[in-house]
Amino acid sequence: MARFIFITGGVVSSLGKGLSAAALGSLLEARGFKVRLRKLDPYLNVDPGTMSPYQHGEVYVTDDGAETDLDLGHYERFTDVSCRQSDNVTAGRIYSHVIARERRGDYLGGTVQVIPHVTDAIKEFITSDLTDEDFVLVEIGGTIGDIEGLPFVEAIRQLGNERGRDHTLYAHVTLVPYISAAGELKTKPTQHSVKELLSLGIQPDILLCRCDREIPEDSRRKLALFCNVQPDRVIQALDVDTIYDVPIAYHDQGLDEQVMKHFGINKGREAEVELSRWSDIVGTVRAPEGEVTIGVVGKYTNLLDAYKSLSEALSHGGIANKVRVNLNWLESEIFEQGDTLQHLEGCDGILVPGGFGERGAEGKINAVRFARERRIPYFGICFGMQMAVIEAGRSLAGMPNAGSTEFGDCEEPLVGLLTEWSRGNVVERRNEDDDLGGTMRLGAYPCRLRPGSRAAEIYSNNSEIRERHRHRYEVNINYMKRLEDAGLVFSGMSPDGELPEIVELPDHPWFVGVQFHPELKSKPFEPHPIFTSFIKAAVDQSRLV
Ligand code: GLN
């Protein structure tokens, strides 16, 4: 039977619970166990798909088309798991499920209550869709003490009771801040947070204490004493210079060893931890052989969580080429006024990432034109591909009024709303006035590559690939001939030939637009080939100047 590890957070948000869960998952995998990682989000949206990136950061999309929390990105990047729809749930989804059952009469006249009906639905979610996992790591979003989180905390308390303490572990991630006036690290916030957790019926087994300097032995003992945790289960989680060092740092502090002890596991095979792949990556990150600068022209550039997977994938491309990748985040609207394109001059590569809505779109199109004319490597992802096609339409194919219907009616709709497409044998349909939530083309779809193209070369001459999507609009194939005549090559298409997936300009050092999101499938150990190729082109570009 699977063992459950529940990860809660205390004191403040943004302590990196997701990364902690992912790192522990990778340590358990390194010991030979099969893991699963799940996230429970206490907000009332059914999923994060309708939330602004300013509110929530990036929406991470799984192969099976779930729009999920960005922590699932950490889980996939740090472990071998492939996350599914059933790995992320929100209070909104739980409540809508309970209310739908109530309407159907499933509760047979009973009064529907948070305990037991909502907590039962949460427990059902946590324990469903499992096969032969050794460990299920369940992260609870938010901070202990939040009103919204209470049903989730209650549900995991009940599970601890039902499954037995030898099958459940509670890890609490807290902050041990340094107060400069006192010249000391303070344990009181952690004590209070654990007290709060205890008042909800949960005694943590392990404390993961985030800190910016070493926790002295006496403070560790104090934490152990007041929080009722064994001293060697007060794990110091010191800030690190690269996230790839987190599994190593946690291992050095004995995290996985303490997890093994808690569950009473001492089998030989499982005690061996193979961490050299992490230290190799940390070594490359700390001692790069060069550096490149990529200009990322987007809309949410002051909130880097909005582009989490993208910045990770770019750094993976750097690891593959042994270079540091400096990211120059540029707000696209600046390229709509006057002579501002010089901001792009020092860039070795220009990238326009995914995006929604008209604001800043013209600035992105101007950035594409700059990259094309100056022969700087250009990488367009989703919206960035759509803007590249519009730019090619306007500048190369003689369609000055080319645009996207995402911004309203236009004379030459090179990019238009997709209302019907096929997924395997199933035809999916959408209407203009459908709900916004969950109605995009989502998840992994196949794409056929044109032999001899740059795309085919990047993907090692595979004829068909699968990549993840999240968009409502598509490049309109009625314009394909005119665009191809003007020099834009459609090097990747959906198998039915209806949906353009990749475009490229052969007469350019590196100019590729993709309708999908390759950043969602890049891992530090397996950098995505498009990012590896783009960063290589940027390295070549940096040698030119
Ligand atoms: N807004 C565009 C669409 O819906 C692009 C979406 C994206 O970049 N993810 O098609």
Boltz pocket constraint, residues with backbone or C-beta under 6 A from the ligand:
constraints:
  - pocket:
      binder: B
      contacts: [[A, 353], [A, 354], [A, 355], [A, 356], [A, 357], [A, 381], [A, 382], [A, 383], [A, 384], [A, 406], [A, 470], [A, 471], [A, 472], [A, 473], [A, 474]]
      max_distance: 6.0
